[in-house]
């Protein structure tokens, strides 16, 4: 896996676009979504034909009443050192991969071998309006629907064995109901789930996914909206508080050095604090009162 990851910068230069480094989440403009009450997990059992999001999902361990923490790590596949350190962490984490990253089958397989789940991190138009920030071929409100659909389909095809997708950037794109309805429709066609990264208040991502019958949720907390060690620790404490208060929480982070170091120290402490780590598919299923991955339908 390492060789493919290390080749990202040179591959990007060959293809004629700038690798979006260092990538930062968009400014924190959104109000976190309200979590739903924790319900008793359904224990793993035999399954028949499954939708994509359940077929590729990581089966969660029973929560047994413990608060659930779901950690999604965005921007993976081009930040080689950060990606490798994230993949090596205890899981299950949910790893969200750029569709333009090199050697994606090998990289995603490396994450799966460590027990992590995979999603597509789909580039979408932001206020900065720069492909340096979004990466190549983002979904845009000024493109014909056929072009956006072609870009989305190519991205879905690029990242193997994903349970679904979440938006990278997208303060402009996710505010557009028509574009998000297109995303929701294609997500439904692939029987995947959707996570609204919620980079802006008024995002239509979750609304349109839910209207289309797509299993969906919005993130609750950004771990590293500010690339500051003290503030990252504050956000980790907020994750714990939210999980204890609401039963489950979905948080998003990025493979930057300060975040990686904080997670390496924090994740191993969760069991002794009484938390359980769950992947995204199980957490969305829980919130939507759907059968958990591994459950008998």
ROVO-427658 format. One record per residue (C-alpha): x, y, z. Coordinates in nm, 3 decimals. Example, Ala and Ser with C-alpha at 12.3 -4.5 7.8 and 13.67 -1.06 7.14 Angstrom:
BEGIN
SITE / east / north / up
SITE / 1.230 / -0.450 / 0.780
SITE / 1.367 / -0.106 / 0.714
//
This chain:
BEGIN
SITE / east / north / up
SITE / 0.000 / 0.000 / 0.000
SITE / 0.277 / 0.244 / 0.091
SITE / 0.421 / 0.259 / -0.259
SITE / 0.090 / 0.357 / -0.410
SITE / 0.030 / 0.623 / -0.148
SITE / 0.376 / 0.770 / -0.187
SITE / 0.319 / 0.806 / -0.560
SITE / 0.029 / 1.049 / -0.517
SITE / 0.216 / 1.373 / -0.574
SITE / 0.399 / 1.256 / -0.886
SITE / 0.082 / 1.100 / -1.026
SITE / -0.105 / 1.425 / -0.978
SITE / 0.165 / 1.617 / -1.158
SITE / 0.150 / 1.373 / -1.447
SITE / -0.226 / 1.407 / -1.473
SITE / -0.202 / 1.785 / -1.469
SITE / -0.376 / 1.878 / -1.145
SITE / -0.251 / 1.989 / -0.808
SITE / -0.289 / 1.747 / -0.521
SITE / -0.502 / 1.946 / -0.275
SITE / -0.249 / 1.962 / 0.007
SITE / -0.287 / 2.070 / 0.276
SITE / -0.662 / 2.013 / 0.266
SITE / -0.868 / 2.181 / 0.533
SITE / -1.235 / 2.137 / 0.611
SITE / -1.450 / 2.431 / 0.513
SITE / -1.522 / 2.688 / 0.785
SITE / -1.759 / 2.556 / 1.049
SITE / -2.084 / 2.723 / 0.945
SITE / -2.333 / 2.452 / 1.030
SITE / -2.522 / 2.354 / 1.341
SITE / -2.458 / 1.988 / 1.432
SITE / -2.748 / 1.754 / 1.369
SITE / -2.956 / 1.610 / 1.649
SITE / -2.872 / 1.248 / 1.729
SITE / -3.143 / 0.990 / 1.784
SITE / -3.190 / 0.774 / 2.089
SITE / -2.976 / 0.463 / 2.122
SITE / -3.160 / 0.139 / 2.056
SITE / -3.047 / -0.212 / 2.135
SITE / -2.814 / -0.346 / 1.863
SITE / -2.921 / -0.650 / 1.662
SITE / -2.661 / -0.923 / 1.698
SITE / -2.486 / -1.059 / 1.386
SITE / -2.662 / -1.345 / 1.210
SITE / -2.683 / -1.509 / 0.869
SITE / -2.786 / -1.282 / 0.581
SITE / -2.924 / -1.327 / 0.231
SITE / -2.902 / -1.085 / -0.059
SITE / -2.787 / -0.749 / 0.073
SITE / -2.777 / -0.390 / -0.051
SITE / -2.432 / -0.248 / -0.117
SITE / -2.414 / -0.054 / 0.208
SITE / -2.475 / -0.368 / 0.413
SITE / -2.265 / -0.599 / 0.195
SITE / -1.951 / -0.391 / 0.245
SITE / -2.026 / -0.284 / 0.601
SITE / -1.818 / -0.379 / 0.900
SITE / -2.029 / -0.568 / 1.154
SITE / -2.031 / -0.374 / 1.483
SITE / -1.966 / -0.530 / 1.816
SITE / -2.270 / -0.526 / 2.047
SITE / -2.306 / -0.193 / 2.221
SITE / -2.471 / -0.345 / 2.528
SITE / -2.596 / -0.004 / 2.636
SITE / -2.263 / 0.172 / 2.589
SITE / -2.251 / 0.511 / 2.411
SITE / -2.146 / 0.476 / 2.047
SITE / -1.876 / 0.683 / 1.879
SITE / -1.837 / 0.680 / 1.501
SITE / -1.520 / 0.838 / 1.360
SITE / -1.501 / 0.917 / 0.988
SITE / -1.162 / 1.020 / 0.849
SITE / -1.185 / 1.222 / 0.529
SITE / -0.927 / 1.316 / 0.264
SITE / -0.756 / 0.977 / 0.252
SITE / -0.533 / 0.838 / -0.019
SITE / -0.305 / 1.128 / -0.109
SITE / -0.164 / 1.238 / 0.227
SITE / 0.062 / 0.938 / 0.241
SITE / 0.200 / 0.952 / 0.594
SITE / -0.130 / 1.056 / 0.749
SITE / -0.318 / 0.788 / 0.557
SITE / -0.079 / 0.515 / 0.670
SITE / -0.104 / 0.620 / 1.035
SITE / -0.484 / 0.637 / 1.020
SITE / -0.506 / 0.290 / 0.864
SITE / -0.285 / 0.153 / 1.143
SITE / -0.518 / 0.279 / 1.419
SITE / -0.753 / 0.057 / 1.619
SITE / -1.097 / 0.049 / 1.468
SITE / -1.337 / 0.017 / 1.329
SITE / -1.295 / 0.361 / 1.176
SITE / -1.470 / 0.472 / 0.859
SITE / -1.214 / 0.577 / 0.598
SITE / -1.333 / 0.818 / 0.330
SITE / -1.117 / 0.796 / 0.018
SITE / -1.060 / 1.056 / -0.254
SITE / -1.162 / 0.912 / -0.593
SITE / -0.851 / 1.060 / -0.756
SITE / -0.606 / 0.896 / -0.515
SITE / -0.359 / 0.645 / -0.664
SITE / -0.369 / 0.270 / -0.607
SITE / -0.713 / 0.279 / -0.450
SITE / -0.780 / -0.099 / -0.457
SITE / -0.459 / -0.159 / -0.260
SITE / -0.518 / 0.131 / -0.022
SITE / -0.880 / 0.043 / 0.050
SITE / -0.787 / -0.324 / 0.096
SITE / -0.521 / -0.220 / 0.345
SITE / -0.783 / -0.037 / 0.549
SITE / -1.025 / -0.330 / 0.530
SITE / -0.752 / -0.567 / 0.651
SITE / -0.731 / -0.357 / 0.968
SITE / -1.108 / -0.376 / 1.020
SITE / -1.201 / -0.034 / 0.882
SITE / -1.499 / 0.055 / 0.664
SITE / -1.470 / 0.252 / 0.337
SITE / -1.665 / 0.539 / 0.185
SITE / -1.618 / 0.763 / -0.119
SITE / -1.516 / 1.120 / -0.036
SITE / -1.688 / 1.299 / -0.324
SITE / -1.546 / 1.638 / -0.429
SITE / -1.811 / 1.910 / -0.452
SITE / -1.802 / 2.279 / -0.540
SITE / -1.716 / 2.511 / -0.253
SITE / -1.709 / 2.886 / -0.197
SITE / -1.338 / 2.887 / -0.281
SITE / -1.433 / 2.757 / -0.628
SITE / -1.087 / 2.606 / -0.661
SITE / -0.990 / 2.256 / -0.772
SITE / -0.682 / 2.299 / -0.552
SITE / -0.924 / 2.265 / -0.261
SITE / -1.179 / 2.023 / -0.404
SITE / -0.956 / 1.806 / -0.621
SITE / -1.041 / 1.737 / -0.986
SITE / -1.391 / 1.685 / -1.128
SITE / -1.604 / 1.814 / -0.841
SITE / -1.980 / 1.822 / -0.871
SITE / -2.078 / 2.178 / -0.964
SITE / -2.404 / 2.371 / -0.984
SITE / -2.301 / 2.528 / -1.319
SITE / -2.255 / 2.195 / -1.499
SITE / -2.524 / 2.007 / -1.690
SITE / -2.682 / 1.725 / -1.488
SITE / -2.538 / 1.470 / -1.733
SITE / -2.183 / 1.590 / -1.660
SITE / -2.235 / 1.583 / -1.284
SITE / -2.382 / 1.235 / -1.314
SITE / -2.085 / 1.117 / -1.520
SITE / -1.842 / 1.259 / -1.262
SITE / -2.029 / 1.095 / -0.976
SITE / -2.046 / 0.758 / -1.151
SITE / -1.674 / 0.768 / -1.231
SITE / -1.593 / 0.847 / -0.868
SITE / -1.815 / 0.565 / -0.739
SITE / -1.643 / 0.326 / -0.977
SITE / -1.298 / 0.443 / -0.865
SITE / -1.325 / 0.349 / -0.497
SITE / -1.396 / -0.022 / -0.438
SITE / -1.608 / -0.181 / -0.167
SITE / -1.760 / 0.136 / -0.026
SITE / -2.073 / 0.153 / 0.187
SITE / -2.159 / 0.499 / 0.060
SITE / -2.029 / 0.851 / 0.016
SITE / -1.991 / 1.184 / 0.189
SITE / -1.914 / 1.525 / 0.046
SITE / -1.570 / 1.680 / 0.034
SITE / -1.610 / 2.058 / 0.063
SITE / -1.944 / 2.141 / -0.102
SITE / -2.058 / 2.465 / 0.062
SITE / -2.200 / 2.564 / -0.279
SITE / -2.295 / 2.222 / -0.417
SITE / -2.474 / 2.087 / -0.111
SITE / -2.686 / 2.401 / -0.088
SITE / -2.839 / 2.319 / -0.427
SITE / -3.146 / 2.097 / -0.395
SITE / -3.144 / 1.982 / -0.758
SITE / -2.781 / 1.873 / -0.748
SITE / -2.828 / 1.695 / -0.416
SITE / -3.137 / 1.521 / -0.554
SITE / -2.917 / 1.394 / -0.839
SITE / -2.662 / 1.267 / -0.586
SITE / -2.937 / 1.104 / -0.381
SITE / -3.084 / 0.933 / -0.684
SITE / -2.752 / 0.784 / -0.793
SITE / -2.669 / 0.684 / -0.437
SITE / -3.002 / 0.502 / -0.422
SITE / -2.933 / 0.332 / -0.757
SITE / -2.613 / 0.188 / -0.610
SITE / -2.796 / 0.096 / -0.284
SITE / -2.542 / 0.297 / -0.084
SITE / -2.575 / 0.532 / 0.211
SITE / -2.502 / 0.904 / 0.238
SITE / -2.332 / 1.110 / 0.506
SITE / -2.379 / 1.485 / 0.487
SITE / -2.049 / 1.635 / 0.601
SITE / -2.256 / 1.945 / 0.679
SITE / -2.004 / 2.204 / 0.568
SITE / -2.274 / 2.471 / 0.556
SITE / -2.603 / 2.540 / 0.728
SITE / -2.896 / 2.475 / 0.500
SITE / -2.726 / 2.185 / 0.325
SITE / -2.968 / 1.985 / 0.115
SITE / -2.759 / 1.667 / 0.126
SITE / -2.930 / 1.488 / 0.411
SITE / -3.275 / 1.621 / 0.319
SITE / -3.258 / 1.496 / -0.039
SITE / -3.107 / 1.161 / 0.059
SITE / -3.379 / 1.102 / 0.315
SITE / -3.648 / 1.203 / 0.065
SITE / -3.506 / 0.952 / -0.184
SITE / -3.514 / 0.671 / 0.069
SITE / -3.137 / 0.657 / 0.105
SITE / -3.000 / 0.558 / 0.449
SITE / -2.845 / 0.886 / 0.560
SITE / -2.719 / 1.100 / 0.845
SITE / -2.541 / 1.428 / 0.907
SITE / -2.216 / 1.456 / 1.093
SITE / -2.236 / 1.595 / 1.442
SITE / -1.885 / 1.720 / 1.519
SITE / -1.576 / 1.824 / 1.325
SITE / -1.271 / 1.710 / 1.522
SITE / -1.029 / 1.950 / 1.356
SITE / -1.224 / 2.239 / 1.207
SITE / -0.932 / 2.438 / 1.345
SITE / -0.587 / 2.283 / 1.312
SITE / -0.499 / 2.352 / 1.674
SITE / -0.394 / 2.088 / 1.929
SITE / -0.589 / 2.240 / 2.219
SITE / -0.906 / 2.281 / 2.015
SITE / -0.878 / 1.924 / 1.885
SITE / -0.869 / 1.801 / 2.245
SITE / -1.174 / 2.015 / 2.317
SITE / -1.357 / 1.850 / 2.028
SITE / -1.264 / 1.500 / 2.145
SITE / -1.413 / 1.586 / 2.484
SITE / -1.723 / 1.715 / 2.305
SITE / -1.752 / 1.382 / 2.122
SITE / -1.750 / 1.195 / 2.453
SITE / -2.008 / 1.429 / 2.604
SITE / -2.235 / 1.406 / 2.299
SITE / -2.215 / 1.026 / 2.290
SITE / -2.304 / 0.999 / 2.659
SITE / -2.587 / 1.250 / 2.626
SITE / -2.745 / 1.132 / 2.301
SITE / -2.635 / 0.769 / 2.276
SITE / -2.433 / 0.798 / 1.957
SITE / -2.228 / 1.056 / 1.771
SITE / -2.073 / 1.088 / 1.423
SITE / -1.751 / 1.289 / 1.407
SITE / -1.529 / 1.375 / 1.112
SITE / -1.153 / 1.430 / 1.118
SITE / -0.866 / 1.456 / 0.872
SITE / -0.525 / 1.288 / 0.839
SITE / -0.322 / 1.590 / 0.946
SITE / -0.038 / 1.551 / 1.199
SITE / -0.209 / 1.713 / 1.499
SITE / -0.529 / 1.518 / 1.445
SITE / -0.350 / 1.190 / 1.387
SITE / -0.141 / 1.230 / 1.702
SITE / -0.449 / 1.315 / 1.908
SITE / -0.644 / 1.015 / 1.776
SITE / -0.351 / 0.778 / 1.833
SITE / -0.355 / 0.874 / 2.199
SITE / -0.735 / 0.899 / 2.242
SITE / -0.880 / 0.598 / 2.061
SITE / -0.721 / 0.334 / 2.289
SITE / -0.880 / 0.504 / 2.593
SITE / -1.240 / 0.467 / 2.473
SITE / -1.312 / 0.111 / 2.599
SITE / -1.201 / 0.189 / 2.952
SITE / -1.418 / 0.502 / 2.947
SITE / -1.720 / 0.291 / 2.861
SITE / -1.757 / 0.379 / 2.492
SITE / -1.782 / 0.152 / 2.190
SITE / -1.645 / 0.243 / 1.847
SITE / -1.878 / 0.175 / 1.556
SITE / -1.841 / 0.218 / 1.180
SITE / -2.065 / 0.452 / 0.981
SITE / -2.300 / 0.199 / 0.822
SITE / -2.403 / 0.054 / 1.157
SITE / -2.445 / 0.399 / 1.309
SITE / -2.668 / 0.519 / 1.024
SITE / -2.867 / 0.196 / 1.046
SITE / -2.911 / 0.254 / 1.418
SITE / -3.032 / 0.609 / 1.366
SITE / -3.269 / 0.502 / 1.091
SITE / -3.401 / 0.201 / 1.282
SITE / -3.275 / -0.027 / 1.003
SITE / -3.133 / -0.379 / 1.043
SITE / -2.771 / -0.354 / 1.149
SITE / -2.500 / -0.506 / 0.929
SITE / -2.484 / -0.875 / 1.013
SITE / -2.843 / -0.885 / 1.133
SITE / -3.107 / -1.121 / 1.001
SITE / -3.339 / -0.922 / 0.774
//
